[in-house]
Amino acid sequence: MAGPGPRDLSSLAERALRHPAPWFSNALAVRDLGVRPFGVLTSGEMRNQLERDGRDRFGFLPVLSRSAREIVFGEDDRHLDFRLPLFLHTRDDGQEVLTVTSVVRCHNLWGRAYLAAIHPGHVLVVWSALARAGRR
C-alpha cells in the first residue's frame, strides 16, 4: 500500500484486521466448523484464550512483537507454526509502503493438509484486508 505518509502501523493493522469483510467472517465460520473435529482451536477459542492470558492481539491473531515500523503476528501449534509480519518502510521517494508476508512451517501431515485447504483463499484475504484498510 503506497500513499502519502506518514502512516501509523498500529492504525493500519487495526483497520485491516479488526473489521474484516463480511464474506471473510463467513469463511472463518466454515473454517471453525471444519477444524473443530481435529482438535484445532476455533477463532473464537483463540480470541478468548489470548484475552484470558492478557496477550497482545488483534482479534484472534496474537502479536509476537511490535515496534513503530513492524508488527509480527504468529503462533506455534502442534500442526504448524505461522508468522505474519507487517512492515512499514519508506521508499527513496518518500512514500510509505506496507509489506505483508506469510511464513508457515508445517510439522506434520495435518499441518500440510490445513495449509493446502486454506492457501487458495489466503492471498485473497490479505489483499481484501489491505484494500479495506486503505479505504478507511
Secondary structure, 3 states (H helix, E strand, C coil): CEECCCCCHHHHHHHHHCCCCHHHHHHHHHHHHHHHHHCCCCHHHHHHHHHHHCCCEECCEEEEEECCCEEEEEEECCCEEEEEEEEEEECCCCCEEEEECCEEEECCHHHHHHHHHHHHHHHHHHHHHHHHHHHC
